[in-house]
């Protein structure tokens, strides 16, 4: 697993994970920026990572990043909405 990256030029957070075959695959979230808020438009895991918990690990890293950077997340993607509802410990970062 690699660290979460904010690819600002693409308005995308991404994180790499190694799959069963030793290949590095990516989980990403596209976002729109509004001041200190990141509107999470879409979260997607590479098909090889689905069912491995990589998206959950990614969302936790994204939420911790948002907290550390004093950002708010406004989820629009159904996965991000559901994940944040299941993790009330991050309610302080939800816009």
C-alpha positions, 0 to 999 in steps of 0.5 A: 500500500502506498500513501494517499496522494492529492493529485490537485491538477486532476482533482483526485485523491488516489492511493495504490494497493498491491493486489494478489498478483503483486500488481499495484492497483489504484483506488481513487476519488474525484472531487470538486474543490470549494474553499476548504471543502472537497466535494467527493463526486466519485470513488472507484477501486480497480476491479482487481481490488474489489472485495479486498477492503481497499476502498474502506482503507482508502476512505479512512486515509482520505478522512484522516487526511481531511482532518489533518489538513482541516478540510471538510468532505461533502460526499455525493458518491453513494459509496462515500455517503454510506462509508461516512454514515458507517463511521461517525468518528469522522462526523467532524469532517463532513460538510 
